[in-house]
Amino acid sequence: MLIRNRTTYAVAAALVASLALAGCKKKEEPAPAPPAAETPAPAPTAPEPAPAPVAATATVASIDLGSAIGADKKVTAAATAFKPKDTIYASVSTSTSDPAATVATKLGAKWTFQDGQTVHENPVEDVQATNGGVTEFHINSPKGFPEGKYKVEVTQDGNVVQSKDFEVKK
């Protein structure tokens, strides 16, 4: 029994010694980074894709008022003062961000009297706007417009983009 105890003590002592050595083992330091001059160059990156083409846009360039228009819908007799029974024309010129493009848009015209009352609202028109294109709107009153100051507001895609003041007098 004495031998068995000595063997057990010897095995136990060896186990304790190996655990002590393992616990005291010096931690390994990570390998130092190579000097900056030896740092490998970053992998080349793929070139950025070209930006998507921007769709052409249309804008209202101008509004011309007059009492007559030609076949091209442009005002032939420009005016800002009209007689009560005149037909009043508004020629709306468009331009596009790409001179060769045709751009679908919606144009409308609202005619108001000086007190803010709506005299007439032209139906919105689907327009294929071009650079230098013209759309025509007009109003008339067989019994005559009351004298006073008026305004026409041109809308594009539901937003007022330009307006023009005019007057009706005898």
Secondary structure in CASP SS format (residue, H / E / C, confidence):
PFRMAT SS
TARGET T0000
AUTHOR 0000-0000-0000
METHOD secondary structure of the structure
MODEL  1
M C 1.00
L H 1.00
I H 1.00
R H 1.00
N H 1.00
R H 1.00
T H 1.00
T H 1.00
Y H 1.00
A H 1.00
V H 1.00
A H 1.00
A H 1.00
A H 1.00
L H 1.00
V H 1.00
A H 1.00
S H 1.00
L H 1.00
A H 1.00
L H 1.00
A H 1.00
G H 1.00
C H 1.00
K C 1.00
K C 1.00
K C 1.00
E C 1.00
E C 1.00
P C 1.00
A C 1.00
P C 1.00
A C 1.00
P C 1.00
P C 1.00
A H 1.00
A H 1.00
E H 1.00
T C 1.00
P C 1.00
A C 1.00
P C 1.00
A C 1.00
P C 1.00
T C 1.00
A C 1.00
P C 1.00
E C 1.00
P C 1.00
A C 1.00
P C 1.00
A C 1.00
P C 1.00
V C 1.00
A C 1.00
A C 1.00
T C 1.00
A E 1.00
T E 1.00
V E 1.00
A E 1.00
S E 1.00
I E 1.00
D E 1.00
L E 1.00
G E 1.00
S C 1.00
A C 1.00
I E 1.00
G C 1.00
A C 1.00
D C 1.00
K C 1.00
K C 1.00
V E 1.00
T C 1.00
A C 1.00
A E 1.00
A C 1.00
T C 1.00
A E 1.00
F E 1.00
K C 1.00
P C 1.00
K C 1.00
D C 1.00
T C 1.00
I E 1.00
Y E 1.00
A E 1.00
S E 1.00
V E 1.00
S E 1.00
T E 1.00
S E 1.00
T E 1.00
S C 1.00
D C 1.00
P C 1.00
A C 1.00
A C 1.00
T C 1.00
V E 1.00
A E 1.00
T E 1.00
K E 1.00
L E 1.00
G E 1.00
A E 1.00
K E 1.00
W E 1.00
T E 1.00
F E 1.00
Q C 1.00
D C 1.00
G C 1.00
Q C 1.00
T E 1.00
V E 1.00
H E 1.00
E E 1.00
N E 1.00
P E 1.00
V E 1.00
E E 1.00
D E 1.00
V E 1.00
Q E 1.00
A E 1.00
T C 1.00
N C 1.00
G C 1.00
G C 1.00
V E 1.00
T E 1.00
E E 1.00
F E 1.00
H E 1.00
I E 1.00
N C 1.00
S C 1.00
P C 1.00
K C 1.00
G C 1.00
F C 1.00
P C 1.00
E C 1.00
G E 1.00
K E 1.00
Y E 1.00
K E 1.00
V E 1.00
E E 1.00
V E 1.00
T E 1.00
Q E 1.00
D C 1.00
G C 1.00
N E 1.00
V E 1.00
V E 1.00
Q E 1.00
S E 1.00
K E 1.00
D E 1.00
F E 1.00
E E 1.00
V E 1.00
K C 1.00
K C 1.00
END
